Amino acid sequence: MAVLLWLAGVYLRIPILVAPPLAPFISDDLGLSQALTGALTTLPILMLAVGSMPGSLAISRLGPRNTLALAMVIMVIGSAGRGVSPDALTLMLASAIMGLGISMMQPSLPALLPRWLEPKHLALGTAIYMNGMLIGEFIGGGITLPVLMPLMGNSWQATLLAWSLPGLLVAAALYLPKRDLGRPTKKPEWLPDWKNPNTLRIGVLLGLSGSLFFGFNAYMGSLLEQQGHFDLLADALFWFNFAQLVASTVMLKMAKYWVGRKLPLICVASCSLVGAIGTVLLTGWWSIASATFMSMAAGIMLILLVALPPVLVDSAETGRLSAGNFLVGYTLAFSVPMLGGLLADWGNDARYAVAFIIAYCALAYPLTFTINLNRKKETPPPA
């Protein structure tokens, strides 16, 4: 089961992160504009927010395992469909379908954990699939060009198919485990419970982690260029993304001690903010080191937050809480960096973009002190 959770986690990010290295080749063949080239990455991220509610609905009707398998099939159809797209419109449609599949996978995994794992192992289960997700980020962007594409005859189409189609095997293998420990006794709800303060609070904090990671990834080149160190961009992006692997490795060891506790969350949020500020105020390798430190802290924070729903609510509520968190979190992770970019365009200064992201994070930071991490009491069935 651990292997299946890890592989499912890998496919939460590989289909998205293969787009940046392949974008120049796709753009040349299909004649994409700069906006459409960027949309290869940003459109699926937007769909991570848009598709969270269909995922929650499917979990309530089909169960988390069936929903995860269905979502993986949808993801493969969209991801492989990009590899056979004859024009820009079909490519964007396939990217949206892929993003929808991934967005449905996200709440399915937390909802599946109580069905497969004992309560004492829930935090470790989250750390395992999040480790797969963060490694998927690294290998998707890191080995696509130097390793996989040459093996595929330097064809971006074949490379996309090679990354995508094995996902069907993972979807089929999800039916191998027979355990079902936490089947709900009542029909699960699927709409976010906005009366539960943690729906919004965890979502806003997810937006903090996501805005830092996606935002600084997007503006690192512009920031280094303004500092006069654009030649360090490749090294900066390598270490920035490698820090996510360090974060996931740390959490494999520490998840059972840190998940569900407020102090670790406060500490990593504080470190994320300090690292983000240092990235702007420092220059050269000191700026890169600060960004790398921030990325590691934000990665740990992401895992701590994603692990909370199965810890805080019963199995019938896990899917809807996760879906609400992802709806809020990824809406913010998409919109905050985008608004920062508009501000940078207006001021002709990339520092405006990262300053806007930091300002949002500073506003969200106090929630780490007020978030309620006590498990919600289950409502007894009517007599």
Buried (B, 14 or more C-beta within 10 A) or exposed (E): BBEBBBBBBBBBBBBBBBBBBBBEBBBEEBEBEEEBBBBBBBBBBBBBBBBBBBBBBBBBEBBBBBBBBBBBBBBBBBBBBBBEBEEBEBBBBBBBBBBBBBBBBBBBBBBBBBBBBEEEBBBBBBBBBBBBBBBBBBBBBBEBBEEBBEEBEEBBBBBBBBBBEBBBEBBEBBEEBEEEEBEBEEEBBBEBBEEBEBBBBBBBBBBBBBBBBBBBBBBBBBBBEBBEBEEBBEEBBBBBBBBBBBBBBBBBEBBBEBBBEEEBBBBBBEBBBBBBBBBBEBBEEEBBBBBBBBBBBBBBBBBBBBBBBBBBBBBBBBBBBBBBBBBBBBBBBBBBBBBBBEBBEEEEBBBBBBBBBBEBBEEBBEBBEEBEBEEBEEEEEEE
